[in-house]
Every structure is written in C-alpha cells, then in structure tokens.
C-alpha cells in the first residue's frame, strides 16, 4: 500500500487537494496507523529494477528548482545492494554536474523507473550518499560497458510506490523488438531464398 511513500509525498497541500478532488478516502487506508510501512524492496522490485536500462532522476537545487535527468546504461546498471539500498556507477557525461551539485546540497532524490512495453512504473524516494571508494565503484560498474565512472551513487530508499498504468504509452527498444520481428525476418529470408532458387531454375530452363 506504499504507506511510507504516501507519508512522504502527501503533504498538507497534497491532502487538501485530494479532499477537494474526492480522492482522499481512496488513500486513507494506506495511511492508517496499522498499515504496513512497505519501505523495503522485495523480489518484485528487485526483478523490475534489474531489467531496466534507464530511469528518470529528480533532484532539487539550493534555489528550489527541481532538475529531472534521464540516466541510461546497460540493462541492470542500477543495482539493488540490499532491500533498502540501490546504487549505480555515475559515468562521465556532459560534465555539467547539476544532479551531483544538487545532491551535495540536498541529499533527497526521486526516481521513476519505466517499463513501457508492459505499462508499469515504479516510483522511489530516497536519500543519496556520493562515494569515491574505488572498490564500491568497481562493484557497481558493468563489465564491458565503455564508459568512465567518476563516482558511486548510493541511494537509501525511504519509500516506493507502484504507479497507475493508465496513460503509459507502449514503446519498444530495438532489443525488445527483436523477438517480435524475428519470425517476420525469418519468413522474409525464406522467401528470398525460395525466390532465388526459382529464378535459378528459370534461368537454367531458358538457357537450354
């Protein structure tokens, strides 16, 4: 029921808006004192996270402006270290360091992980620790990925929530398209082979 996530996200202003829009009662059960905290990642979250090749990450600047960034990498580059800790190797990019600078001033972070083919979305709130420990960076690096790691980003998960699948468009990466296209590609290859064989027999017949 995502109690901890709701406690963090549902400010007084948010609750007032829920009351106004008629959705407050829908969330009351998750905020009840007896509701489970739901602040520990389980097998479903672990599997979902391991399959992602990117996520959206939000930080807040010292001036109060939110900054949203897409972080991409090899599938599974965001690693679950335990049931309340995530981490990833922060690879060199355009060197603006907006997220890194924001986190040095405010350690709060929000992640949204998307599974577009299956219309699924996992939202995570946490606090970040930046580390230059070479052993930790090496542990979080992905073998064979040609990028330069600059630091390790370690996230202590404060709360998470599986979001409503409505309005999530279906999008597929080339990797996800491959098994769908494979039968058509094979059929095309077979037809080309058959056509070449027929043409060869026709050419042989015409040369007699």
Order of alpha helices (4+ residues) and beta strands (2+ residues): alpha-alpha-alpha-alpha-beta-beta-beta-beta-alpha-beta-beta-alpha-beta-alpha
